[in-house]
Amino acid sequence: MNMSAPVDRVVAFLEDADFRLLPAPLVISQTTFEFPAVMMGPGNASEIVLVCDTVDAKDAEIVRRIHGVARALDIARSRNPLTAVLVGPRLHPDHLSKLMQVCRALSVGTVPVVPDETRAHLSNWLAVLTPLDQIDTDGVVADPMSALETLIDDLSPEVKALCDHMPNGAEAVEAAVNELLSEHLTAGWEDEA
């Protein structure tokens, strides 16, 4: 089965995410399955991704082939997660529902031709297959208490002392605030009396 240009763009995107293209046709327990592309990965992951072009095949045919793969994996007692990436027009809701009974179905629709648009489009629709972006930890506070103490330098020593109660929880801080208020308010009431 030949790869259409949209399927080729999906394959290139997934290869950039460390998926690997498996040789055609897919063989499971001596049963052969034809798909435009079958991928596995990423890395050591065992996810099987079946890439289907909905322009080249009828909805019922796509469902039949994917159900066949799912059944063959069950018979082989495989634990490989199965995902179908559907390129092109959306399947009829009834057919999509049947697919979702045996695998994760991701409809990417029409894949743009412009490389930047292709990447953005596929990043959105195939996000569940790709790893999360690394979080930039530069500037992240390693010790939140130290950061808090530097921010409250302008406060009175009594208020700064409340930070000492924070490791003991909200109730300890509340009790310390009440004690601080009582001390200062009592002194004010005694001056008035």
Disulfide bonds with the S-S distance in Angstrom:
none
